[in-house]
Amino acid sequence: MQLVETGFRQLTPYTSSFEAKATALCGIIEALINRVTDQDCIELGRDKEDLRVNDIAFLYNKKFRKDSGKHGVCWEYSILEAVRQGNHTVLSLLNEAIAACNPQESWEDEIDCVLWGGEKHGDVHRSALEALGPEAKLWTPGRGRPIRLDRHLDTARSAFNQPSFRDFLPAGAADLWQTDLFVRKRSSTFWYAVSVKWNLEDLKRAAGVTIGIVRIRRNESYFRPAWDDAREMVVCRVPYHYEFGEAFHTAFALADKCFSVLPRTYGDFEFTNTEDGALADFMYNNRSSRAVDVLYKLRQQFQDDAEETIVIPQGRPELIRLHAAPIIELN
């Protein structure tokens, strides 16, 4: 691992809080990239994979910030990223949730997670079909014949926007179209449909969806994953204090600050936490880079063969003054 020479000390290994914040930030950036439409790309004059961080910042201020569902979407992608990066909190919750559904499943550190969603663009759907494979079976309560996912996902995607298609889904998976993620133990043959919500009150009963993931607010108590009879699923509440829930809130606030400043000529703000300041500095230094490359760099932070790493300064961070080149306003 080659460290960047900046005069700061390198914390090795990373503190769990820094890793959780960086993981959540990856999820937020990926969520915003996937919210970009073809029309947005035409107006910006770039393909989606060539969008710069400044482009994402411009679109965030133009349209995403006003979207009431932005927290929920970013939360969903951050949970996905947490599984990819092996976040201990989220993996432990999913292990407990799967055990509550099916006690025969073993406890494993490696859990596969596939992004899905009827409202998402076709690339996500095709990637999900490929990742799940032709032999994927959906776990549902009861003793009926296992449901083959490859036979029903196309119908489920159509059912999201066209209610008439819902009649063609099997009774045990009649609400499969409400799925956000599919998870399974690496050694298992069964996949579990997951609904990810920002608020507990939005988590509703859905036939075929057997795990629900929600955040815990700052002042709420933590409960272990358990079967909810009313919702007919296992409810996972992600802990807040000193856990992934708090890391997500911090990362979202950090992204909101960075994206609000980058499209302007300049902006000043101060971070009282050295980890947050290091991440903000990373975003600023990569403002002209492709957003997908920034995602790659962030994910590489936790790999032993990383070419360069984010450094965390000692002591209290100084004022971070961003002088970003302005983005030309679109008509």
N, C-alpha and C positions, 0 to 999 in steps of 0.2 A: 504494500500500500504506500503510495507516494503522497506525502503531505505538501500542501501549498505553503510556500514561505511567505508569511504575512506578519510575523512578529507576535502572533497569538499562540497560546499553547493549544495543543490538540488533546481533547479528552478521548482516551481510548480505554475501554470501549465507551460508546456513547451512553450518556445517561438515558434511562428509560423515557423520561419526559421529553427529551429532545427527539428521540427516535419516534415517539408517538406523535409529536407535533409535525415532524417531517412527513410521516406516513399520512396523517390527516390532510396535510397540504397537498400531497400527491393526489389524493382522492378529489379534493376541491378543484384542482387544476384540470384533472381528467373530466370531471363533471361539466365544467364550463366549456371545455373543448367540444364535448359531445352535444352541448346545447347550441352550438353554432350551426346555422342553417346554410343550405346551398346559396340562398339569396345573400346572406351575410358575406360569404366567400366571394361572390360576384362583385359586391360593392367594395370589398377590400382589395380585390384584384389578386387574390391568392387562393391556392388549393388549401383544404383544411389542414393537411399535414405540414404546410409551409407557414401557417399562421405564427406570428411572433407573440411574445409575451405582451408587448405593447398593444397588439391587435386585440388580444383577449381582454386587456384592461379597458380598451376603448369600448368594446361590446358590453363589458360588465357595467360600465357607467351609462351606456346608451339604453340598455334593455334589461340586463340580468338583475341589476340592483332593485328594480321596481317589481320584480317577480316574487310574489308571496311564497312560491314553492321552492325558492332557491336553497333554503336551509335543508329541506327534506331531500332534495336531489343530491346536494353535496354530502349530506350525511350518508346516503345510500352508497355512493362511490367510495367514501372514506371507510365504511365497514368492509367493502370489497377489498380495498387496498390493505386494510389491517390484516385480513386473512392471508393475502398474498405475501405480506412481509412477516407473517408469523407473530403478530402482536399477541402477547401472552393473555391479556385480559379477554380479548375477543375470542381467541381459540378456546379458552377455558369455558366461556359461556356457551359456545357452540357444542363443545363436547358434552356439557351438562344437558343442553337442550336435546341433542340427539339421543342421549341416554334416557331422558324423560319420555321421548317418543317411543324408542325401541331399546329396552334394556339389554338386548342381545348384542348390541354394537359395542366394540371395544373402545377404550380411551386411546386416542392417538394425537400426536403432536402435528401431524400433517393432515390438513383438511383441504379438499378441493372446493373451489368456489367459482361459479360461472354467473356472469352478469346476464340478466334477461329482462324482459319487460315489453309488453305489447305496444307501449307508447314510443319505444325507442326505434331508431332508424334501422334499416334493413341489415346493415353491416353487423350490428349487435346480435340480431336474430340469427344470421348465418354463422357467426362465430360461436354462438351458443350451441347450435345444432352440431357443429363440428366438434366442439369440446365435450359435449355430452356423449356423442357417439350413438351408433344404432342399437346398442344393447342397454341403454340407460333405462332404469325402472324407477318409477316414483313411489316413495313410501307413503302409504295412507293407513289410517287405523282400520281395523277389521280384518277379515280373512278372505276377502275377495281376491280375484286374480290380479297380480301386479300390473300396473298401468305402464305401457311402453310410451316413453316421452316422445320418441321420434314420430309416432303416429298421431300425436295430438298437438304438438307445439304450433304448427302452422294454423290450425283451427283456433287455438288459444290466442294467437297474435291477432287474427281477424276479429275474434270476439271482443277484443278490447274496445274497438270503435264501432263494431256492428253487433248489437245484442242478439240478432237472429242466429249468429253462429254459436252462441252459448248452448243452444239446444243440442248441438252435435258433440259436446264434450261428455265423457262418461260421468255418471252421477258422483262417483268418488272424487272427481277432479273438475266439478262443474264451474269452479271459480279459479281455475288454473291461470286464467288471463290476468289475475291480480298479483302474480308472482313477480318479485324483483330480482331474486337470486336463487340459484340452486346450490346446495352444499351437500357434501358427502364425506365420510371417512375415506381415506385413501385406499383402504383395503376392502371397502364395502361395495356391494353391487347396487345399493339403493341410494337414490338422491332424495333430498328433502327440499320442498318448496318453501321459500322464505319471503315474508313481507317485511319491508323496512319502513318504519314510519318515524316522523319527527315527534309526534305527540301520541301518547297512549290512547287517547280518546278516538284517534283516527284508525286504530287497529281493530278491524272488524272480522267476524267469522267469515271464512272463505273456504269452501270445500276443496280439498286438495292441498291447501297451504297449511303446513303443520308447525311452522316456527315463525314467530313474530319478534322483530328486534326494534326496540324503542330506546330513546335516551332517558336518562334520569335528570330532572332539573336540579339545580344547585341545592335547593332546600328539601328535596325528597329523599326518602329512605331507600336503601338497596334491598332487593329481594332476589333470592337465587332463582334461576330458571325453573318454572313449574307449569304444569298443565293447567290451563284456564278452561273450565267447563263451558262458560258462556261463549267464549271465542272458539272453542274446540281446537286449540293449538297451544304449544308451549310458548310462553311469553318470556323473552330475554330483556332485562333492563340493564343497559350498559352503565356501570358506575360512573359517577362524576368526579368526586374529589380525588386528586392525585391519580386519576385513571384516564382511559381513552376518551371518556366524555368531556373532561376538562381540556384535554389536548385538542379535541376537535374545536371547541369553542374558541380557544386561543388561536388556533390556526386560521379559523374563519375570520376572526377579527383582524389578524395579521394580513390575510389576503385582501380583506376589504380596505384596509389602510393602504396597502401597496397599490392596488388597482385604482384607488381613488386619486393617487398622486401621479402615477406613471404617465397618464395621458396629458398632464399639464406640463408647463415649462419647468416648474420647480415646486418643491413642497418640503416642509420640515415636520418631523415628528420624532418623539423620543420613546424608546423602549426601556422599561425598567428591568427587563430580564435579558441576560446576555444571550440566551438561546434564541429568543424572539428576534433580537437585533441581528444575530448572525444569519437567520433565515431571511429577514428583510433585506439585508445587504446582498445576499445571494440572489434574491429576486431582482433587485436593482441592477446588479452587475450583469445579469442575463436578460435584461429587458428587450434587447434586440435579437435575442436568440429564438429559434423556433421553440414553440411551447412544448412540442413532443420531445425535443432534445433536453429541455429543462426537466421534464418528467424523468427522462432517462438518468440524468445527472443526480437528481434527488434519490432515485431508487438505488443508484450505485453507491450511495453513501454508506450503505450497510453491507457492502460486499468486500471481501478480503482483497480483491484485485482492483479496487477502485483506483482510477488514475489520479483523481484529486478529491479532496474532502473539504467539507465546510469546517471552518475552525471557529471555536467559541472563545471570545476574549475573556480575560480575567477581570474581576471587579465589576464595577457599574459601567454599563455602556454609555458612550457619549452620544450627543445628539446626532441622529442620522439625517443628513441633509441630501435629499434626492434632487438632482438636476436632470430630469429626463427630457429628452427631445419631445416636443409636442406632436401629437398625431393630427394630421389634417382632418378637419371636420368633414363628414360626408353630407352631401345634399339630401 
